[in-house]
């Protein structure tokens, strides 16, 4: 019998190398005091370095490794990890631990206290402590202004890599998504809102930006392209409603075939 898991923590990893070992140890040290049954799922997104060996070296029974050969993008990694998870609550956190994992316990407390469906970290929360360059701040504010114009989500930050979901939100939303890379977070929040889940609660985070990280012009273009595609699927194609109907019909047909074969 599979043990009950209260919390699943999904960690997408791409070319993290040796540092992921210490980062995971830090994550585990913050999860243990929460006092719930948890699992950490590291999704190795087509790494060709030491990442997978370093995860294995950790030797923790609470850490599972999912790996595949081809880089598919952060969104794909998060989706795969979530679909393979067992927890009633599911957290996303970036492998570099720029976002302090101590916030996870506060996210859980907020969700349970207020009955939230989704809690997201926000760099623009008044209690957040963030340390990242002015240019990145400007880029983030401009992008969030675009997001509000297109989708009216009423949140100030959709892209911070620390989020907590009730499992049923992901079960309903993930099969409808199309984005595998840069705008995955946005599409997930847009679809969850479209399905009628409560507006995400924003919570403070502590961010220590690693200044060697850069955003290439190609990445900015891809983010904008993916964002436009989400808008097109939602407002023009009515894609998410159509996809939901298709999935429901497919499940009904499978159930009918199963009943017939057993009859």
Protein Blocks (a to p, Z undefined) as FASTA:
>chain_A
ZZddfbdcddddehkljmlmmmmmmmmmmmmmnopacddddddehiabfklmmmmmnopa
kbccdddfbdgbjklmmmmmmmmpmbfbdcdddfklmacfklmmmmmmmmmmnopabdcd
dfkbfkbccdddfklmmmmmmmmmmmmmmnonopabfkbcbdcddfklmmmmmmmpmbfb
lmmmmmmmmmmmmnopacdddddddddddfkbccdfklmmmmmmmmmmmmmmmmmnommm
mmmmmmmmmmmmmmmmmmmmmZZ
